[in-house]
């Protein structure tokens, strides 16, 4: 007989039950010592012992874990009715009107679904029906979902499936370690690859996150999307903005990530933040695309998409974002955090790049800031140390070396201070910090004596002058000089 008691299982017991009844493909954070989280509030999570953790991972709990306004909206509507969209209900039309009001014209037609995967799958189907073409251009390292169509256009290493003839992939427009790094011209240069792909193929769509999350928290170079959209549209394709991780004010300056690039997509997809953890998502497109799709005979119905509870929850999320000024908070606190992180970067050579906008931030870790050799093992060590000290952060990127910061939008300035202080403590404790990376052109004894005892390498310019006393001090301290080419 099933034991329905309230006895709380231990973490090892829960892991054993997971192994018995859940697929081994379902991974956990901190696999060597998984967290047993039992409750959460605002930007904090609590384990079974009551210990509090600052949550820098959950962009799903967009307005804060268990926000009372959102919880109440869902519970009240669930106590009255939850059904499908084939019945009339005020919540559905009210929410569709509210959501499309955040969009530029002519984006005004909604399809409601239950997940980001469903949203992106439907967006591709709409694009193919509208254009009559099949091929889709996507960015390397992208993740757009788990359906067959989404897997075919996603090359995110953790979930990628076999490459498909209808999938055309282009380089990550990365100005840190990519082919083009000039901030003034990189957008145009990266867009040329899409121009060639669109001209040489029968393209239905170009799909891209408005800032690249799984690809390493990459902020698109200026002008990238405007150039890409122009090339794709010239060849008859449509442009899809995946806002699953960037929308609803996270970027700070704008409500939608695509607005930071000064473009208007043909189709927009959204999930995660839309329901603050409630399983809901949406696709918004233009009347022109919707009309052409109707002519093809394509019909779409989603049993749970757009149900009254989802719409009540979604409306409450929009209310909280507006009434609590969370977009402005993302701009203000995110800007402060970026400034503090860049100050930290100047102190620790393992921090190769700090990038981001609003509360969408990445820290790329390297073994050497000049060669950009990635440091995934340092990222793992830093993540584990932060968890030990009460801060949760995730790792991503094609090289598994980017610390991702995407907390609930109620993240405060004092939370940013705690995060930076804990990061400084973690970097300061790393055994791997052996180098003084700023190349020196003149080295005397005082420079060597002033170094931290952890330093084992000092980089110098090719024609650097190293005094004999500096060489003696370096030999005594077991410090090696390295010449920067």
C-alpha angles and dihedrals in degrees: 000000000000113000106226096177122132093242110142112229120223120250093254090050092051091048090051091051090049090053090051100045110019131066116264087230087074103091131195133219113256095015095190090060112006120207119245102211116189104169144006140194129188107318096346135086127197130210128214091275092053095253113152124228128192105235114223093156109063114087085156093071085059101168093032135292114295094355104195094223092055095041091050094048092053096043095048094050093044089055090057109035144334117182141132133285095259087084120066115253131169094221092064097054094038092053095044089053093048094047097047089048087070090058130083117243134302093027101100112123119092134204112187120210137158107248144021089251091057091046095053092042090054092045090057091047090052092049092050093047092048097047102029088227129115110201121100127197115214136166124260112256092024124142118201103161149292105278119105092257092047093048091052091058096040121084096177101142097226095058108015121138129199115307112261128216088235093055119089115186129200134191123279105258090234117162093188104058103356130104094267119047105160104112092209097054106020095092092056094042095051090046091061091074090057090047090057094045092049093047095047098044141045098254124193096182151348112222123191139155111245086237119013113248110171089033088066111286090288117178109216114245117253114280095011099121095040090055094043094047090051093052094046095047092048088061094047100261129128128232123235123196113204103209096169093117103020107045137092097054100308093129091059100216094063140022093235127040094227089062089067086066094047095240139123114217125212092229130021126195126197139175139136100051093039092079102021089239098330109122103255138119141166146209119211122192142157128281088242094058092042091051094049090049091051089054090058090059094244111152126190130196128165117194095213101020112112095006117162094257093051091049092049090051093046092050091050090052090054090048093052094047090053101038096044094043093235096159089054089046090054090052094046101040093035091054091049091049093049090052092051092047092052089052087052090050090059089058101046124050093203090071101085098170139006113196139160150096129242109335093337104096138156133193113200114205124209138176091223123019091208100050092031091221103176120244109206092156091057090049090054092047093049091048092051092048092050091051089050089054097045105267123112120209133159134222127225146141131106090285096040090237104110123100107215120214113191107138130169110290093247087072108138136212091254089053089054089051091050092049093050093045091050092047090051090051091050095048091045091056097050115117088205094070096100103135139078097209104186103100113237125210095194127032126184132171095272092060091055094045090051094057122107113260088242093065115104101163133046119192119217135183118259093258098037120149112229114186120224090244089054090052091050092049091048092051091050092049092044091240119153125210116227122194116227111223 
